[in-house]
Amino acid sequence: MSRFRQAAIFSSASGRPGPARVAGASTSLGPREDIDWLRAIAVLAVVGFHFEAPAIFGGFVGVDIFFVISGYLITGIISAEIVSGQFSFARFYERRARRLLPALYVMVACAAIPASHELLSSERAEFFESAAAVVTFTSNVFFWLRSGYFDHAAVEKPLLHTWSLAVEEQFYLVLPVVVWGGRLLAQRRRLVLPGVLALFAAGSFALGLLLLRNGAFASAFFLSPPRAWEFLLGSLLAVSRLPAPPPGVVQRAARGLSLILMAIPILALRPGPSSPGLNALAPCLGAALFLWSGTGVANVPRHRMSPLKWAAFVGRISYSLYLWHWPLFAFARFAKPGLALDGWERAGLFVLTVAVATLSWRYVEQPFRTRQLAATPRAAFSLAALASLLLLAGSGVGLLGSGAVSEADRAAQRFDAYNSYDMKPLYRYGACFTTPDGRVAEDCLRPVSGKTNILLWGDSFAAHYFHGLRAHLDPKTVHIMQASQPTCMPTFSAETQGVGVCRAFAVQMGEYFAQARPDLVVMSADWLENARPPRFAGMVRDLRRTIGRLREAGIPVVLFGPSVQFRARLPSMLARATLRGVTPESAAFVRSDIFALDAAMQAALPPREGLSYVSILSAICEDRRCPLTASNVPLSFDHAHLTAEGSEHVMAAVAPRLLPDTTDFSSREQARERSDQAGDSGTRDD
């Protein structure tokens, strides 16, 4: 799932009250400065991840941190009000409406303006459909239904970040009933409610692990049930009534450990199909420990220029910052021919996002929360209902208007259609690529007697060459076998494969080579993803070990270097260039770092007996100018995976480099057959 850039957007801050003396929020309600600091950590992690800030590789865990905060605060407030006899479902949902809807609806309405001009007609249709899903708090289900290994890039969906709001609201539909029922059953047995919450949390966590184990990555990511344990961890802390940590060394040690637990995944974790699952444990536990470590710690006056003062301010505007950063980033990219922003542009966009978020917090959030607008519950619900109806109606009008297509839009759509490219037959999906258990079908590995048998081994960046190889190698003399799994590097080192299906795949290939000897193994993978710092040395080490074992078995290896990779989805870039009448240029479209990686891999894996390194880039990119189309079709249907025409175009330049070797293999096979025949007939004395 290397290119399934997970849009890990976190949800809203849920009010500011918190406890003063115990971990549960049932004794004293008041603002806690440290919770705003924690909100700031969460929002800056997510924004840094999306804006590609240096070293923020796992900033998407901000969603996990914020879910813990939300569960802690909301459960504490509900529990305290139930105990005091002041709880009301109507009052609870009024507060939720005041907190969530005004800024959210303003953002959606504002985003609809550029969406009507900057998006292609198909994208406009999806935008307005997602806007309707936002209003009904089902956007997580909406985007879940449209997710997949090769789905449209997250940055082409300006409202994708609203999935977490839907998860939160769905949680709020259940949480008040659970807490109210738990309190009613508990009466004076105070362990009943924590026990119920712990049971639900354990079930939710187990469900998430089960979904990930079975390859249902999108379900584990987007849906509420496997995410509920993150909220419930905060809920457990809120109702546990744990004593406050002793001030001094213990309190500071707990705070320091919590920061470490959050910092490690934020800085080191990589997006992939194993999240949330176990990957979410450290940030969630860190967030819970941070909340507990601040119990009973009084706020102190701070200088206006104090970093902690600024951190608290970022926490206060975190909801609006979250709401606005994603659509601003998406539409800023649409203004660039290559759909990518450079470092200074991202820095400027961050400043703009903070400014817009501050205005949203001051003039949209605050007036409704302080009841300057819609002062009564009836006014709040009436205004929320009216705004919802208007947004739904506007979404319907926008959806109908998306059917009106101009000539320029029609020309752009011819490229955009490749965003929905059906790669399954081309990549032999479900048999030789992407199987549930990680093991490819036996037919994919079965040699053909009398032919040169070539095995194509790797991930999706191996699978996309199959069609081109088959088109340019004579099927009468050459048989191509295929073993490929998403995100799985061609290696025997099962322990380095972080995903269960990849470990199973590595084991299968080890078993296969113990019994079979193909005439040639062609290895290819998403080397750019596998070599992300600091993993280059480990990747090369694994490749050397694997190639060494194949050479010891007398099996020659051809290693394909990095494939052409584009800065965004190529069909989208070509479509937008066509829409604007801009001539597409390779330098603006192609990632420059692939050339440096190609050179580094050639230096680290020099040609030797039994190993040939083939530079794909040198073969097709003259003077670093790479083709964007093949036969008027995009070279790839996303950021790198080849179309049928693209695969044929690339292999037209590469396959001839294999032909001399395959001819030699055929000669060797014929010699072996003659030798075997001579051995069978016995020794003759002529």
Secondary structure as UniProt FT lines:
FT   TURN            2..3
FT   STRAND          17..18
FT   TURN            25..26
FT   STRAND          30..31
FT   HELIX           33..50
FT   TURN            51..52
FT   TURN            54..55
FT   TURN            57..58
FT   HELIX           59..61
FT   HELIX           62..84
FT   HELIX           89..118
FT   HELIX           121..135
FT   TURN            136..137
FT   HELIX           139..145
FT   TURN            149..150
FT   HELIX           154..156
FT   TURN            158..159
FT   HELIX           160..162
FT   HELIX           163..186
FT   TURN            187..188
FT   TURN            190..191
FT   HELIX           192..213
FT   TURN            214..215
FT   HELIX           217..222
FT   HELIX           225..227
FT   HELIX           228..240
FT   TURN            247..248
FT   HELIX           249..268
FT   TURN            273..276
FT   HELIX           277..280
FT   HELIX           281..293
FT   TURN            294..296
FT   TURN            304..305
FT   HELIX           307..316
FT   HELIX           318..334
FT   TURN            337..338
FT   HELIX           343..360
FT   HELIX           361..365
FT   HELIX           366..369
FT   TURN            370..371
FT   HELIX           377..401
FT   TURN            402..403
FT   HELIX           407..416
FT   HELIX           417..420
FT   HELIX           424..427
FT   TURN            430..432
FT   TURN            436..437
FT   HELIX           442..445
FT   TURN            449..450
FT   STRAND          452..458
FT   HELIX           460..463
FT   TURN            464..465
FT   HELIX           466..472
FT   TURN            475..477
FT   STRAND          478..484
FT   TURN            486..487
FT   HELIX           494..496
FT   HELIX           500..515
FT   STRAND          520..524
FT   HELIX           527..530
FT   TURN            531..535
FT   HELIX           536..552
FT   TURN            553..554
FT   STRAND          557..560
FT   HELIX           570..580
FT   HELIX           586..589
FT   HELIX           593..604
FT   TURN            609..610
FT   STRAND          611..614
FT   HELIX           616..620
FT   TURN            623..624
FT   STRAND          629..630
FT   TURN            631..632
FT   STRAND          633..634
FT   HELIX           644..654
FT   HELIX           655..657
FT   HELIX           659..681
//
